Amino acid sequence: MRKHNRAAESLRPVSIEKGIQFQAYASVLIRMGNTHVICGVSVEDKVPPFLKDSGQGWITAEYGMLPCATDSRYRRETHGNSGRTMEIQRLIGRSLRMMVDLKTIGERTLRVDCDVLNADGGTRTASITGGALAVRDALRKLVAEGRLEKMVEIKPVAAISAGIKDGTALLDLDYSEDSSAETDANFVMSEDGRWIEIQATAEGKPFSDEGFRQMKILAGKGIEELFELWREGEE
């Protein structure tokens, strides 16, 4: 039996707390089991140089792990980001930019800081799911404050991990499962069922088409459950 008495196709307990950082423009604390990530949005009335005078906005992300988030102290990246950190924050940024037509948000940058408070696997996918909800709240606030003329069309985005351990496909791996899995994968999907990004890596041995199919089915099911967080926010 998995932790939290989960079946192979089950998510860990998921919860969202909004407004966790009162000085952020919008913020969300997402908890997925023992993985906890705070996603805060800052809004800047400027864009990167390559977008200046284009009429287009930008959404970008930064990702970090707090020192006591892991079972042994995670060293602060004071001399520049590691390759892993750069890869994760680029993934988060790419995923969040799929939410909106950037031409509709004006020449401004939404910067999403994803800081891992507690890490137990799936930190990058939790960052995407929580970050997307925080971006939605930031856009709503821009409209409420009159900085955006009207609410833009948003395409909900969420992400989840899946893997193969001891020959069995599992959804939403925690660290103990992820660290011993034969295959580890991350899936990012929009609410209309289209894939934004899929990362799948053989850790122990190559995986088959059938193994990939099973992970993909589990990921689609799990992400659809995560979209309930969006629907709850509409109530």
C-alpha positions as CSV (number, residue, x, y, z in Angstrom):
1,M,0.0,0.0,0.0
2,R,1.3,3.5,-0.9
3,K,1.4,6.4,1.6
4,H,-1.9,8.0,2.3
5,N,-3.5,4.6,1.6
6,R,-3.4,5.4,-2.1
7,A,-4.2,3.2,-5.1
8,A,-1.9,3.3,-8.1
9,E,-4.2,5.7,-9.9
10,S,-4.8,8.1,-6.9
11,L,-3.5,11.6,-6.2
12,R,-2.0,12.5,-2.9
13,P,-4.3,14.8,-0.8
14,V,-4.4,18.2,-2.5
15,S,-5.3,21.6,-1.1
16,I,-5.0,25.2,-2.0
17,E,-4.6,28.2,0.2
18,K,-4.9,31.7,-1.4
19,G,-3.4,35.0,-0.3
20,I,-0.6,33.3,1.7
21,Q,1.8,36.2,0.9
22,F,-0.1,39.4,1.5
23,Q,2.5,41.6,-0.2
24,A,2.5,39.5,-3.4
25,Y,0.1,40.7,-6.2
26,A,-1.4,37.2,-6.0
27,S,-0.3,34.0,-4.2
28,V,-1.2,30.4,-3.6
29,L,0.1,27.7,-1.3
30,I,-0.4,24.3,-2.9
31,R,-0.1,21.2,-0.9
32,M,0.2,17.8,-2.6
33,G,0.8,15.3,0.2
34,N,4.0,16.4,1.9
35,T,5.1,18.6,-1.0
36,H,4.2,22.2,-0.3
37,V,5.0,25.0,-2.7
38,I,4.2,28.7,-2.4
39,C,3.6,30.5,-5.7
40,G,3.7,34.3,-5.6
41,V,3.1,36.6,-8.6
42,S,4.7,40.0,-9.1
43,V,3.5,42.3,-11.9
44,E,6.0,44.6,-13.6
45,D,4.9,47.2,-16.1
46,K,7.7,46.3,-18.5
47,V,8.7,43.4,-20.7
48,P,12.0,41.8,-21.7
49,P,14.0,43.9,-24.3
50,F,13.0,41.5,-27.1
51,L,9.3,42.3,-26.6
52,K,9.6,46.1,-26.1
53,D,7.1,48.0,-28.2
54,S,5.5,44.7,-29.4
55,G,2.3,45.2,-27.5
56,Q,2.8,41.7,-26.1
57,G,3.2,40.7,-22.4
58,W,5.3,38.0,-20.8
59,I,5.0,35.4,-18.1
60,T,8.1,33.9,-16.6
61,A,8.9,31.9,-13.5
62,E,11.6,31.4,-10.9
63,Y,12.0,28.3,-8.8
64,G,13.8,27.6,-5.6
65,M,14.1,25.1,-2.8
66,L,14.3,26.3,0.8
67,P,17.3,24.8,2.7
68,C,15.1,22.7,5.1
69,A,12.7,21.5,2.4
70,T,14.5,18.1,2.1
71,D,15.7,15.5,4.5
72,S,19.3,16.9,4.4
73,R,19.9,20.6,4.1
74,Y,19.5,21.9,0.6
75,R,22.3,24.4,-0.1
76,R,21.2,27.8,-1.1
77,E,22.1,28.7,-4.7
78,T,23.9,32.0,-3.8
79,H,26.3,31.8,-6.8
80,G,23.8,31.2,-9.5
81,N,21.2,28.6,-10.3
82,S,22.0,25.0,-10.9
83,G,21.2,23.3,-14.2
84,R,18.3,21.5,-12.5
85,T,16.8,24.8,-11.2
86,M,17.2,26.4,-14.6
87,E,15.5,23.5,-16.4
88,I,12.6,23.5,-13.9
89,Q,11.9,27.2,-14.0
90,R,12.0,27.2,-17.8
91,L,9.5,24.3,-17.8
92,I,7.2,26.3,-15.4
93,G,7.5,29.4,-17.5
94,R,6.7,27.6,-20.8
95,S,3.7,26.0,-19.2
96,L,2.3,29.2,-17.7
97,R,2.7,31.1,-21.0
98,M,0.3,28.6,-22.6
99,M,-2.6,29.9,-20.4
100,V,-3.2,33.1,-22.3
101,D,-2.7,35.0,-25.5
102,L,0.2,37.2,-24.4
103,K,-1.0,40.0,-26.6
104,T,-4.1,40.4,-24.5
105,I,-2.3,41.2,-21.2
106,G,-0.5,44.4,-22.4
107,E,3.2,45.1,-22.2
108,R,3.7,43.8,-18.7
109,T,5.5,40.9,-17.1
110,L,3.9,38.5,-14.6
111,R,6.8,36.9,-12.7
112,V,5.9,33.8,-10.8
113,D,8.1,32.8,-7.9
114,C,7.7,29.1,-6.9
115,D,9.4,28.4,-3.6
116,V,9.4,24.8,-2.2
117,L,8.7,24.8,1.5
118,N,8.6,21.0,1.8
119,A,9.8,18.6,-0.9
120,D,8.4,15.0,-1.2
121,G,8.4,14.5,-5.0
122,G,6.6,16.4,-7.7
123,T,7.8,19.9,-6.9
124,R,7.9,21.0,-10.5
125,T,4.4,19.8,-11.3
126,A,3.0,21.3,-8.1
127,S,4.7,24.6,-9.0
128,I,2.9,24.6,-12.4
129,T,-0.5,23.7,-11.0
130,G,-0.2,26.3,-8.2
131,G,1.5,28.9,-10.3
132,A,-1.3,28.7,-12.9
133,L,-3.9,29.4,-10.2
134,A,-1.9,32.3,-8.9
135,V,-1.6,33.8,-12.4
136,R,-5.4,33.6,-12.8
137,D,-5.9,35.5,-9.6
138,A,-3.3,38.1,-10.7
139,L,-5.1,38.7,-14.0
140,R,-8.4,39.1,-12.1
141,K,-6.8,41.6,-9.8
142,L,-5.5,43.6,-12.8
143,V,-9.0,43.8,-14.1
144,A,-10.5,44.8,-10.7
145,E,-7.9,47.6,-10.4
146,G,-8.6,48.8,-14.0
147,R,-5.1,48.0,-15.2
148,L,-6.6,45.6,-17.7
149,E,-9.7,46.7,-19.6
150,K,-11.4,43.3,-19.4
151,M,-10.7,39.7,-18.3
152,V,-8.7,37.8,-20.8
153,E,-9.5,34.3,-22.0
154,I,-7.6,31.8,-19.8
155,K,-6.8,28.3,-20.7
156,P,-6.5,26.3,-17.4
157,V,-3.2,24.4,-17.1
158,A,-2.2,21.7,-14.6
159,A,0.6,19.2,-14.2
160,I,1.3,15.8,-12.5
161,S,4.0,13.2,-12.4
162,A,3.6,9.5,-13.2
163,G,6.1,6.7,-13.2
164,I,6.7,2.9,-13.3
165,K,7.9,1.2,-10.2
166,D,8.3,-2.6,-9.9
167,G,6.6,-2.9,-13.3
168,T,3.4,-1.0,-12.1
169,A,2.4,2.4,-13.4
170,L,1.8,4.9,-10.6
171,L,0.3,8.4,-10.5
172,D,1.8,11.3,-8.5
173,L,4.9,9.8,-7.2
174,D,6.3,10.9,-3.8
175,Y,10.0,11.0,-3.2
176,S,10.4,7.4,-2.0
177,E,8.7,6.2,-5.2
178,D,10.4,8.6,-7.5
179,S,13.9,7.8,-6.3
180,S,13.4,4.1,-6.9
181,A,11.2,4.1,-10.0
182,E,12.3,2.5,-13.3
183,T,10.6,5.4,-15.2
184,D,9.8,8.9,-14.1
185,A,7.6,11.2,-16.2
186,N,6.0,14.7,-15.9
187,F,2.9,15.7,-17.8
188,V,1.5,19.2,-18.4
189,M,-1.9,19.5,-19.9
190,S,-4.5,22.2,-20.8
191,E,-8.1,21.8,-19.8
192,D,-9.2,20.9,-23.3
193,G,-7.1,17.7,-23.1
194,R,-4.2,18.9,-25.2
195,W,-0.6,18.2,-24.0
196,I,1.7,21.1,-23.3
197,E,4.8,19.2,-22.3
198,I,5.7,15.6,-21.6
199,Q,9.0,14.6,-20.0
200,A,9.7,10.9,-19.6
201,T,13.0,9.3,-18.6
202,A,14.1,5.7,-18.1
203,E,15.9,5.5,-14.8
204,G,16.3,1.8,-14.4
205,K,15.5,0.2,-17.7
206,P,13.8,1.3,-21.0
207,F,10.0,1.6,-20.9
208,S,7.7,0.2,-23.5
209,D,4.9,1.8,-25.5
210,E,2.4,0.1,-23.2
211,G,4.2,1.4,-20.1
212,F,4.1,5.0,-21.6
213,R,0.4,4.6,-22.5
214,Q,-0.4,3.6,-18.9
215,M,1.4,6.6,-17.5
216,K,-0.3,8.9,-20.0
217,I,-3.7,7.6,-19.1
218,L,-3.0,8.0,-15.3
219,A,-1.6,11.5,-15.9
220,G,-4.7,12.6,-17.9
221,K,-7.0,11.2,-15.1
222,G,-5.0,13.0,-12.4
223,I,-4.8,16.3,-14.2
224,E,-8.6,16.2,-14.8
225,E,-9.0,15.9,-11.0
226,L,-6.6,18.9,-10.5
227,F,-8.8,21.0,-12.7
228,E,-11.4,20.7,-9.9
229,L,-9.3,23.3,-8.1
230,W,-10.1,25.7,-11.0
231,R,-13.8,25.0,-10.8
232,E,-13.8,25.5,-7.1
233,G,-12.3,29.0,-7.7
234,E,-15.2,29.9,-9.9
235,E,-17.8,29.3,-7.3
